[in-house]
Amino acid sequence: MRKTIIALSVLLGLVTGCAPEVGSPEWCKKMKTKPNGEWTMNEAKDYASHCLFK
């Protein structure tokens, strides 16, 4: 049981560690390809401030 929890924690860390940083050019490209209906309010705000109004 303990090994499973540790393995899941490591996997979660790897997955979140691979996401581009908010405001980076990679993140802006990713958000551009994501359908606008799937954006959260925070993503829309961050996109506007980091990608549109640099």
N, C-alpha and C positions, 0 to 999 in steps of 0.2 A: 504494500500500500504506500509506504513512504517513498519507494523508488518511483512509483507512478506519479506521485505529486511532484517530485523533483524533476522527472522527465518532462512533465507538462509545463512546469515553470521555465525550464530551459527552452522548450519549444516556443512558448509564448514570447520569451525574450528575443529569440532569433527572428520571429515574425515581425514583432514591433520594431526591432532594431534595423530592419531592412526598409522600412517606410521612409520616403524622403522627408526632409525637414520642411515644416510649413514655411512658405515664402521662398523656398529654393526654386531655381529654374525647373528642376525635375518635378517638383510638386505642382508648379503652375501648369506644366504640360499634362500631368496626370489629371488635374482638375478640368482642364480644357476638354479632355476626352470623356470625362464622366458626365452622364446626362444631368442637366440642371435640376430636374425633379428629384434627384437623389442627393443633392447637396443639403447639408445641415445649415442652419443659420450662421453658425460659427465659421464653417467652410466658406460660405458666400462672403462674409465680412472679411475674412483673411484673404480670400482671392482678390477682392476689390482693393484692399489696402496694400497687398504685396505684389500683385501681378498687373493691376490696371493703373494704380496711382503711385508709381514708384517715385 
